[in-house]
């Protein structure tokens, strides 16, 4: 029964590093998630509106629009405002963490502090808490 819980879960990853994206996609798919990847924040917002994800994994430092602006945009959008967002960034300063959480992220993970499998575990935990 535990494996069935993830099957219908769709995660959208907004990450501009193709190497990291590939690693996360592999780990999430291995554990039964469906994963979409946008390498651009603007594209990520478009895709999130087209196929509303169960959770969005969001990088902060990206071209065109940063992750903080993505969060602001999502929280003002009736379609996107209730999607749980987990920030996954290299920006680990307390100021950035507080800003991300203040803008509505449910968790802020510093990439260097978490293995991909730990990120998957955190996402599972967040989804469990959202029920």
C-alpha positions in Angstrom: 0.0 0.0 0.0 2.8 2.4 0.8 4.2 2.3 -2.8 0.7 3.2 -4.1 0.6 6.5 -2.3 3.2 8.1 -4.6 1.9 6.8 -7.9 -0.5 9.6 -8.7 1.8 12.3 -7.3 3.2 14.8 -9.8 6.2 16.8 -8.9 7.3 19.8 -10.9 11.0 20.7 -10.6 12.0 24.2 -11.6 15.8 23.9 -11.9 18.2 25.4 -14.5 21.1 22.9 -13.9 20.5 19.9 -16.2 22.8 17.7 -14.3 21.0 18.2 -11.0 17.6 18.0 -12.7 18.5 14.6 -14.1 19.6 13.3 -10.7 16.4 14.4 -9.0 14.2 13.1 -11.8 15.8 9.7 -11.5 15.4 9.5 -7.7 11.8 10.7 -7.8 10.8 8.3 -10.6 12.6 5.4 -8.8 10.2 6.0 -5.9 7.1 6.2 -8.0 6.6 9.9 -8.6 5.8 11.5 -11.9 8.2 14.4 -12.5 8.2 17.4 -14.8 11.2 19.6 -15.2 11.3 23.3 -16.3 14.7 24.8 -16.7 13.3 28.3 -16.7 11.0 29.9 -14.0 8.6 31.5 -16.5 8.2 28.2 -18.3 7.7 26.5 -14.9 4.8 28.8 -14.1 3.2 28.1 -17.4 3.5 24.3 -16.9 2.3 24.5 -13.4 -0.9 26.2 -14.6 -1.3 23.5 -17.4 -0.8 20.5 -15.1 -1.1 21.5 -11.5 1.5 19.6 -9.6 1.0 18.0 -6.2 4.2 19.8 -5.1 6.7 22.2 -6.7 10.5 21.9 -6.1 12.0 25.3 -6.7 15.5 26.6 -7.2 16.1 30.3 -6.3 19.0 31.4 -8.6 17.8 31.2 -12.2 17.8 33.3 -15.3 14.8 35.5 -16.2 13.0 35.2 -12.9 14.3 34.1 -9.5 12.6 31.6 -7.2 11.4 34.3 -4.8 9.5 36.0 -7.7 8.1 32.6 -8.7 6.7 32.2 -5.1 5.2 35.7 -5.1 3.6 35.0 -8.5 2.2 31.6 -7.3 0.7 33.0 -4.1 -1.2 35.6 -6.1 -2.5 33.1 -8.6 -5.8 31.3 -7.7 -4.7 28.2 -9.6 -1.3 28.0 -8.1 -1.6 29.5 -4.6 -2.3 26.2 -2.7 0.5 24.1 -4.3 3.1 23.3 -1.6 6.5 24.6 -2.6 9.8 23.2 -1.4 12.8 25.5 -2.1 15.9 23.6 -3.1 18.7 26.1 -3.4 22.4 26.7 -2.8 21.6 29.9 -1.1 21.8 28.9 2.6 22.0 32.2 4.3 19.4 32.7 7.1 18.1 35.8 5.3 17.2 33.8 2.2 15.7 30.9 4.2 13.5 33.3 6.1 12.5 35.2 2.9 11.5 31.9 1.1 9.5 30.6 4.1 7.9 34.1 4.5 6.8 34.0 0.9 5.0 30.8 1.5 7.4 27.9 0.9 6.6 24.9 3.2 10.3 24.0 3.4 13.7 25.3 2.4 16.4 22.8 1.6 20.1 23.8 1.0 21.3 21.5 -1.8 24.7 20.9 -0.3 23.1 19.6 3.0 20.8 17.0 1.4 21.3 14.0 -0.7 18.8 13.5 -3.5 17.2 10.6 -1.5 16.9 12.9 1.5 15.1 15.4 -0.7 12.7 12.7 -1.9 12.1 11.8 1.8 11.4 15.4 2.7 9.0 15.7 -0.3 7.1 12.6 0.9 6.9 14.0 4.4 5.5 17.3 3.1 2.9 15.6 0.9 1.9 13.4 3.9 1.4 16.6 6.0 -0.7 18.2 3.3 -3.3 15.5 3.5 
